[in-house]
Amino acid sequence: EDVCLRPERPILNYAWGDEAEVVKIYISQDSEPDAVAAARAGKSGEAEVRWKPRSLKLRIHGEKLDFVLDLDPIYYEIVPEESKFRVSENKRVTLTLKKKESFTWLKLLKPES
């Protein structure tokens, strides 16, 4: 894993929805104002996502710390190379997870056993 010396603050407030071929995760200005502000317009590498088949890690680089959404393990498999994210400045950060199989997801995360 990468050694990151910057302090981190977890992103805990997000919503998600199932949309047939994909699952979308929304981090909104209302629920995580500091993280969304730090993402700016997302044009200069302020936000990055590390996608894996059963996990994802969003990192938003703030001025003094990183805001991190770490989802692991995801309940079903995703296709990392077809998953993406978008920043809508001062509104939200949206993650689009491409499903490996397009059945309806009732859960996002698999509980730790």
N, C-alpha and C positions, 0 to 999 in steps of 0.2 A: 504494500500500500504506500501511497505517497506520504512523505513526511511533510506535514503542513504546520508551520509555526504560528500561523495567524489564529487568533482566538475565533471560536465558532459559536454561533447561536442557532439552536435547532428551529426549523420552521415546523410548528405544531398544528397550525390552523389551515386546513385546506378542504376543498370539496372535490368530489369526483363523480363522474357519470359514465354510464355504459352507452356507447353509440355503435352498435352492430360490429363493425370491423375494428373499431378502436375504443380505447378507454381514455377519457380526458380528465386531467387533474387541474384544478384551478386554485391559484393562490391569489387572493384578492387584496386590493388596497385596504378594504375595510378590516380584514382579519389579520393581515401581516403588513402594516403600513411601512415599517422600516425596510423590510426585505424588498417590497415592490419599488420603493423609492431608490434603493441601492441598485436595482436592475436597470434603472434609467430607461433608455430605449432598446437596450440589449445589443447595440450595434458594434460596440468596441470590446467585446469579450467580457462584459460585466457578469454574464451568467454562462454557466457551462453545465452539461449533463453527462455523466458517465453511465451509459446504458449497458445492462447485461441481460441475459435471457430471463432471469428471475429477480432482478433488482435494478434500482436506479438511484443515482445520487446527484441531486441538483445542488450546485454551489453558486451563490451570488456574492460577488466580491464587493463588500461595502468599504467605506473609507478606512475603518479601523478593524473590522472583523468580517468574517464570512458567514452568511446565512445559509444553512444547510438543510435540505430535505433528503433524508436517507430512508428509502423504502426497501426493506429487505427482511424476509423474502416476500416477493409478490406472489399472490395466490396461484396465478396461471402464468404460462410462458408468454413472453413478448418477443417481437422481432427487433433487436436493437438497431439494425441499420435502416429500418423504416420508421423508427420512432423519432419524434422531433419536439421542439419547444418553440414558443413564441412569446415575446414580451410586448404587451400593450402599455406604452408609457403612462405611468401614474394610474393605471387601472388594474392590471393583473398580469400574472405569468401563467401561461397555459402549457401543460405538457400533454402531448398526444402519444399514447402508447399503442403501437400496432400489435394487435393480438395475433398469436401464432394460429389459433383456431377461433373462428368467429361465433362462439356461443356466448350467451349472456353471462356476465360476471355478477355474482351476488355479493362477492367479497373482493377487496383489493389486496389485503395482506393475509398471509398465512400465519396463524398464531404460533409462537415459539412452543415447541412441544417439550 
